[in-house]
Amino acid sequence: MVVFGIGEILLIIFIVIYYWRLNKNKPMMKWPVFGMLPSIFYNMSNNHDHINSVLKQNGGTFIFEGPWLTNMKIVYTSDPMNVQHITSTKFENYGKGKNFREIFEPLGEGIFRSDFDAWKYNRTLLHSVFKQENFKVFFYKTTEKKIDSCLLLFLDNACKKGLQVDLQDVFRRLTFDNTCSVVLGFDPKCLSIELPKATWESAFSQGIKTIFYRHYKPRFLWKLQKWLQIGEEKKYTENQKILDQALYEKIESKRKIQGQQQFDVINALMNEMKDGKDPIDDKFLKDTTINLLAAGTDTISSGLTWFLWLVATHPFVEAKILEEIKENLPSREGNWKCLGIEGINKLVYLHAALCESLRLYPPVPFEHKSSLKPDVLPSGHKIKSNTMIVYSLYSIGRVEEIWGEDCLEFKPERWISKKGEIIHVPSYKFIAFNAGPRSCLGKEMSFIEMKMIIVAILLNYHIHVVEGQVVKPSISLILHMKHGLKVMVKKISI
């Protein structure tokens, strides 16, 4: 048994103090044995801004070194040239990698976790569905119905009773319902006046939490927890069983009455494999559903929450959006639904405001890749095989060289040209929807859904943010607000 004497303890304290004094002014302090991991944990509550500060002080790229013997080295970057190199120029050299696949196990074999041929297969199949005109009409009508029959009904009730509303929770329930309706043709009705306990949504959210925790725990630790079935890994296993069972039941029921239901993504995928092609198995459909739920639920709800907060705290922007909406209504007394897709697409200032919000608060704050072969980034950093590279979408939206000295300000006008048109910004600079061949397939749908929800809310209600609450990003895979967004809503008339 090892026992430390007073001398050894004093020596350890001296070494700790010495290293702290030596490195205290460095943005990412490196400790003996533990590497830079203590700096990450110490700044965890403010992780995104801390990483942004470290990147800024290191010219946009730095190498994170983990504890001894873990071989944990991660290249962090917000350099747009590096991002373009990784996502486009040398796309074939940067895949998800083994580490990513292990961490993102909850997503199954879907499009987000797959690489190369498997990814191409997934993307081709989904693209074949999304490009269909009847799918676009179905998506619009489904979203319109959900807004009209659930969201507005819920907010009307809150107005009448003077209830405080957590918009973040409302948006998560709304988008989960809508995505389930679009993908499975099934509405779990998580958003209603009673705000029922959402078993499906809770089980799905646990998988997202598990993915995040795996990023910051040493691999051996979360692997051990998984083997022992304790902690976060136990919660994940239990909830994954609930979600898998529910999805398999829905898929099985759809197979029994295939061809007799309304259009939805899973039915469309089943029909894609007719005419002598190999049928898609249930696991593929289940994994695809989970990936589409991830794409259509938390990301959209995050984008909406930050947008409504920014608009509610910038009255001038809200006034301009409302003015634009009313100018495009067929009549001054017109319902929000009168705009249609054509009217929605004419709202230039709203689009600019959404882009500006997504720049500052991208729903997915970071992405990571793994190198197949050695390479050199445009920044000059040498990359070995199997090196993890993390590019921070949160930080890229705060690079002064791209957005100017006022990059921290919410200014929709920066997106509008003198001719009154949206200024095109390359995807490796405005990266909320990723960049290169893996750019988001649902970008157009995401904008349409968010605009429809925003128009319906702003045209009918005034949003007042409850004073005294702390609004800050949560430390999670998705950039949610840590404490939600508490608001009061007041009915208005056009």
N, C-alpha and C positions, 0 to 999 in steps of 0.2 A: 504493500500500500504506500503510495507516494504522499508525503506530508511536507508542505512548504513551511520553512522557518520564516522569521521576521525579515532576515536578510534577503531571501529570495522574493518575498512579497514586495519589499521596498524596491528591489531591482526591477520587478515587473512594472510597478507603478512609475518608476523613473523612465523606463523604456516607452510606456504609453504616453506619458507627458512629453517626452522628447519628440516622439513621432508627431504628436498633435501640434506642438509648437513649430515643428519643421514644415508641416503640411497644412496648417490651419487656414492659410490664405489661398490654398489651391481649391478649385471648384469641386474636384473629386478626389478626396483624400485616400491614399493607399496605405493600408495597415499591414504589419507583419502577419503572416498566417491567413488572415481573413481577406486580404486584398482590398478591393473597393466596396465590398458588400456592405460593411457598416455605414458607409456614406449613403448608399441607396436606402437602407432601412431607416436611417436617421432622418432623411428627407422624404420618406414615403408619403406623408400627409400632403406634401406639395410636390409630388414626384414630377409631374409634367413640366412645371415651371423650373424646377431644379435642373432637369435634363436640358431644358432649353437654355438655361444660364450656362451650363457646362459646355454645350455645343457652341454657343456664342463666343465664349472665352477661348475656345480652341479652334476658331476659324471654321466651324461647321461640321467638324469630324473629330471624334476621339475614340480611343480604344479602352473599353472597360475590362479590367482584370479581376477575376474572382478569387476565391480562396486557393491556397496552395494545394497542389495535387488534384485539383478538379478540372484542370485544362479548360477553364471557363474564360474565354476571351470573346468579347462581342464588340464589333465595330458599330458605333452610333454615328449617324450622319443626318444633317439637314441641308447639305450642299445640293442644290438642284441639279448640278451637272453629274454628281454621283448618282442621284436618283434616276436621272435619264439613262445613265450608263447601265444601272442595275435592272431597270424595268423595261428598257427598250433596246439600246445599242447592243448590249451583251445579254439579252433576255435568256438565251439558251444556256448560259452559264450559271444562272441564278434561279434555283428552284426553291421549293418549300423545305426540303431536306428532312432527314430522319428525326432530328430534334423537334422540328415543327410538327411532324406527324404524330409524335408521341404526346406532345403537349396538347394538341388539338384533337385528341382522340374522341371527345364528345361529338364532333361533327361527322364521324363516320368516314365513308369513302366518297363524300360529296365533292363539289367543285372547289370549295375553299381549301380543302386538305390535299387534293390530288395534284399530281405533277405530270407534265409531258403528255404521253398518249392518253392516259386516263383523264387528265384535265381537258384535253382537246375533245374527247368523246363527250364529257359532261357539258362542256360549253356549246358544242355543236347542237346537241339535243335541246338544251334550254333556249338557245338562240332561235331554233326552228319553231319553237312555241311562241316566244316573245314577239317575233316579227309578224305573226299572223294578225290580220286586221280584226278578226272576230275576237282574238284574245284582248286586243287593246280596247275594244268596245266593252267587252265583259269586265275588264279591270276597271274602267271608268264608271260603269253602271253600278258595280259592286261597291266601289268606294263611295259613290254618291249616295247610295241607299244606306250605307253604314253611318255616314255623317248625318244624314237627315233623320234616321229612325233611332239612333243611339246617342251620338255626340251632342246634338242640339237639344235633344230631349233631356239628357243629363244636365247640361248647362242651364236650361230653362228651370229645372227643378232647383238647382243651386241658387239661381237668382231669386226665385220666389221665397225660398226659405232662408236666404241670407247666409248660405253655407260657405265656409272656406274650402277651397278646392286645391288638391295637389295636382297640378297640370301634368307633371311628369308621370304620375301613376295613371292618370286618365289617358294620356297618349300611349303608354305602354299597353294598356288594355285595348284601346281602340285599334292600334296597329297589329296587335296579336290576333284579334278577331278578324280584321280585314285580310291579313295574310293567310290565315287558315281558310277563309272563305274563297280567296283567289286560288290557293294551291290545292286545297282538299274539297272545296265545295261545301265546307262545314263551318258553321259559326259557333264557337264555344261560348259566346255571350259573356265574356269577361267584363265588358263595359255595360253596366246597367245602373239604374238609380241606387240599387242596393249594394253595389260594389261587392259582389260575391267573392268568396275565396276561389282563386283561379288555380286549380290543381295542375292543369296542363302548363299554364304559364310559369308557375312556380318551379315545376320540374325542369322546364326548359331553361329558366334563368339560372338554376343551380349548375348546369353544365357550363354556362358562360363564366360563372364565378370560379369554377374549378380550373378552367383554362387560364384565367388570370393568375391564380395562386401558383400554378405550375411554372409560370414565368419567373417568379422570384424566390422559389424554394430550390435548393440544390436538388439535382435530379435524383440522387440516391435517397433523399428524404421523402419526396412525394411518392417515389416508387415503393419505399418501405411502407408508407402509410396505405398505399393501395393494396399491397400484399397482406398487411395486417388488418385491412378494412377498418381504419380509424380516421377520425378527423374529417377534413374536407373530402377525402377520397371515399369515405363511407357514405357521406351524404350524396355524393355524385352517383355512386353505384345504385343506391336506393331510388333516387329520382329518375335515373336513366331507365330503370326497369319500368317505372310508371309511364314514362313518355313513350318508350318503345312499344309497350303493350297497347297503349291507346292508338298509336299510329298504325300498327299492324292490323288492329281491328278495323280501322277506317279504310285501309287499303284493301283488306279482304272483302269488306262489304261493297266497295266500289267495283271490284272484279266481278262480283256476282250479278251486278246490274249494269255492267259496262255498256256504254252506247245509249243508255236510256236517261242519262243525267244531263244537266246543263254543263256548259263548258267550264273546265278548270284545268290547272296545270297537270295534275296527276292523270286525269282522263286523257288529256292531249298526249302525254308521254306514252301512255298505254297504246293509244291509236297510232303513234309514230312507228311502233314495232309490229304493225300488221303487215299484210302482203308478203308473207314468207320470211320476214326477218325474225331473228331470235327475240323472244319475249323478254321484257325487263323483269327481273326478279323483285320480290317484295322488299328485300334489304336495300336495293338500289333506290327504290321509290321512297323508302323510309328515310334513308340518308339524304336524299335530295330534298325531302320535305324539311328536315332539320336545318339544312343549309339555307333554304329559302326563308324559313322562319327567322334565322339569324340575320339574313339580309334585309328582311322587310319589317322586322319588329323593333329591336333595340336601336338600330341605326336611324330609322325614321323618327322614332319617338325622341331620341336624343337631339336630332336636328331641329325638331319642332319645339322642344322645350327651351333650348338656348335661343332660338329665333324669337319666340314670344316674349322671353325675358328681355332681350335686347330691344325689341320694338316697344314694349311697355315702359321701358326706362329711357326711351328716346322718342318723345311725343311728336317731334317734327317728322321723323321717319314714318310713324304710324299715320299721321295726317296725310302725307304724300301717297302712301299705299292706298288709303281709303279713297282719296281723290281719284287716283288712277282706276280703281275698281269701279267707282260710280260712273266715271266717264265712259267705261266700256260696257256698262249694262245697257240692254236694249231700251229700258225706260228707267227713270229715276226711282220708280217704285218696284223695280224688278227684283225677283228672288235671286239668291246667289247662284242657283242652278241654271239660271237663264244665260250665264256666260258661256257654258259649254266648253269643250276642249279648245275651240278656236279663240274664244274670248280669254280663256286662261293663258294661252300662249302669247297674247298681246300685252300682257302685264310686264312691261320691261323693268319698271322700278322695283316691283315685287321680286322679280328674278334676280336683280342686282342685290337686293337686300338679303335674299336667301344665300347667294354666293358669298356675300360678305360674312354672314353668320357662319357658314360652313368653313370659311377660311380660318376664322378665329377659333371655332369650336368644332373641328371635324369629328363626326361620330366615332370613327376608329382612329384613335390618337397615334398609333404606331403600327408599322408592318415589319415583318422580318423575313429575310431570305437566307439561303445557304449557298455558298459557292461550290461548284462542282470541281473546277480546276483553278490553279493559281491565276491571279489577275492583278492589275494595278488600276486603282480608281483614278478618275480625273484629278482628284485632290492630291494624288501622289502616294496614297497609302497602299502598301502591298498587302494583297489578300492571299492567304493560303487556301488549299482545298478544305472544304467542310467548315469554313468560317461563317459564323452567324453575323449577319449584317442587319441592323435595325435602322430604318429611316423613320424619323419622327414627323408625322403629318402635322401635329400640333406645332412643332417648331418651324416647319417650312412656312406655315402661315404667318410667322412672326419674323421672317428674315427681312431686314431693312433694305437690303440690296434689291429685293424683288418688289416690296410693297411700300417702301419709303419710310421716312422717320416717324410718320404717324401710323405705323403698322398696327399698333395696339388699339387704335380707335375704330369704332364702328361707323364706317362711311360708305354706304351703298353707291354714292356718286363715283367712287373710284372705278366702278365697273361699267360706267356709261360714257360713250364717246360723245363728241360735240354734235354728232348727227342724231343722237338719241338712241343709239343702238348698243347692244351688249358688247363689251370689249372681250375679244377672245384671249384667254390666258392659257398657255400650254399646260397640259395635264401634269407634267412633272413639277410645275410651280403651284398650280391650284389642284391639289392632289386628294381632295375629299372623296373622289370616286376612283382612286388609284390611277395608275398610268400604264401605258404600253399595252401589250396584248391582253393583260389581265385587268384592264379597265372594267369597271362595273357594267354588267349587262343591263342592269335595271336602272341606269341613270335617268333615262327619260321618264320612266314610270315613277321613280322617286320624286322627281320635281313636280310631276302632275299631282301625285297624291298629297304632297306637302302644300302645294298651292291651293288645292281644293279645300283642305282643312283650314288653312290660314284665312282664305277668303270668307268661308262660312263663319268663322269665329269673329273676325274683325268687322264684318258687315252687320253682325247681330249683337256683339257684346263689347263692352269696354273692359279691358283687363287691368286690374290694379294689383300690383305686387305687394304682398303683406310686408310691412316695414319690420325691421329688426332681424329678419332671417339672414343667415349666412349663405350666400350663393357662391359655391366653389365646385370645381370638378371632383368627382369621386375618383378614387384610384382603382380602376377596373379596366377590363378589356374594351368596354364601350364608355365614351365620355358622357356619363350621366352626371346630373347634379347630386352631390353627396347627400343633401338633406331634402331633395325634391324641390319643387317650386310651388310655394303656397300663394294663392291668389284669391281675390274676390272678383266676381264677375257681375257686371251690371248690364241689363238689357238696353239696347239703343234702337232707334228707328232710323231708317234711311232718310 
